[in-house]
Amino acid sequence: MIKRTLLILAAILLAYLVFWPVPIDPIAWKAPTSTGYVGAFQANQRLKSLSFIDLKDETGPEDVALGADGNIYVSAHSGKILKVDLATKTVSKFADPKGRVLGLEVSANGTLYGADAYRGLLKISSTGSVEILTDKSSDGQPITYANDLDITQDGKIYFSDASQKFSAKAVGGTLPASLLDLVDHGGNGRVLVYDPKTKETKEILKGLNFANGIALAKDESYLLIAETGTYSILKHWLKGKKQGQTETLLSNLPGFPDNINDNPDGTFWVGLVSPRSTPLDMLSSYPSLRKVMMRLPELIRPKPQRYGFAVRFSGEGEVLETLQDPDGAYAMVTGGLDVGGDVIVTSLTEGRLGILKK
């Protein structure tokens, strides 16, 4: 009797692991073999030299932007936008868009804009009032996961819609939606451009595996895009002989790339929010097994690891330096911003804003 009961339970468990509905419909692909922390990515301890600004009751300083007033503006996990005085380390609430702002950018005229994963592309006034500029593309497709942005001198806003399949708001947050999209690997992401003169929102690139960080070249000849799901930085040409073409600038990164910010010298910072997942890479060619993985209890599914990592690189794809903390004391690094030579380091989860002094 006991043996029969165990066989029945085993059959039920097997049926669950094979047939229970899951929200993903994975696509087979071949993940590149990770070379780890070698060469330009050799491990170091530079992030251990960070000083910090305590965000008090806020966490997850996802992105920062330098305001025309000299303060920096921070998008927090709560969805609020914080104002930080770097001189006094004073933190105050600046705006509450009632969504989940991820990317922040300041335009040439000093206006603050945000990519809100729940609400779309936002314009934030100097008094903190919020206006939704667009929440769908001109073909009527909703923007379900606005992620990062950059702005041209004449005001056009390029921004990423990380996943059209997994809405950050619908699945209960940006992290759950990102994990679903990464396991799905269905090319659900895209890049859009909003023109403030025509009010049109056009799709310029699609089929991306979690379209994330966005940054323009100084001369606006190309746009960089972090394609998190392929561990890559893409270069999409906006001008010149290659206009409209997309090439891979950096590939086989040792972690998942997040935000990209441009520096005054024409280089860029990108955060690697977590090291590569060996189980996820091993299952890349086996979509059925990725479905089985999603049926496992959340406790034993692969999870992001704590490891601090940011990379500075050139527009030609040369890795110039890395900031690392293998112990993950300041982890889930989303990016860096050069402010007067210091690097402001951001994180998906921390309750502090990191500053690496020059």
Stockholm file with secondary structure:
# STOCKHOLM 1.0

chainA/1-358         MIKRTLLILAAILLAYLVFWPVPIDPIAWKAPTSTGYVGAFQANQRLKSLSFIDLKDETGPEDVALGADGNIYVSAHSGKILKVDLATKTVSKFADPKGRVLGLEVSANGTLYGADAYRGLLKISSTGSVEILTDKSSDGQPITYANDLDITQDGKIYFSDASQKFSAKAVGGTLPASLLDLVDHGGNGRVLVYDPKTKETKEILKGLNFANGIALAKDESYLLIAETGTYSILKHWLKGKKQGQTETLLSNLPGFPDNINDNPDGTFWVGLVSPRSTPLDMLSSYPSLRKVMMRLPELIRPKPQRYGFAVRFSGEGEVLETLQDPDGAYAMVTGGLDVGGDVIVTSLTEGRLGILKK
#=GR chainA/1-358 SS CHHHHHHHHHHHHHHHHHHSCCSCCCCCCCCCCCCCSCGGGCCCCGGGGCEEEECTTCCCCCEEEECTTSCEEEECTTSCEEEEETTTTEEEEEECCSSCEEEEEECTTSCEEEEETTTEEEEECTTSCEEEEESBCTTSCBCCCEEEEEECTTSCEEEEECCSSSCTTTTTSHHHHHHHHHHHCCCCEEEEEEETTTTEEEEEEEEESSEEEEEECTTSSEEEEEEGGGTEEEEEECSSTTTTCEEEEECSCSEEEEEEEECTTSCEEEEEEEECCHHHHHTTTCHHHHHHHHHSCGGGSCCCCCCEEEEEECTTSCEEEEEEETTCSSCSEEEEEEETTEEEEEESSCSEEEEECC
#=GC SS_cons         CHHHHHHHHHHHHHHHHHHSCCSCCCCCCCCCCCCCSCGGGCCCCGGGGCEEEECTTCCCCCEEEECTTSCEEEECTTSCEEEEETTTTEEEEEECCSSCEEEEEECTTSCEEEEETTTEEEEECTTSCEEEEESBCTTSCBCCCEEEEEECTTSCEEEEECCSSSCTTTTTSHHHHHHHHHHHCCCCEEEEEEETTTTEEEEEEEEESSEEEEEECTTSSEEEEEEGGGTEEEEEECSSTTTTCEEEEECSCSEEEEEEEECTTSCEEEEEEEECCHHHHHTTTCHHHHHHHHHSCGGGSCCCCCCEEEEEECTTSCEEEEEEETTCSSCSEEEEEEETTEEEEEESSCSEEEEECC
//
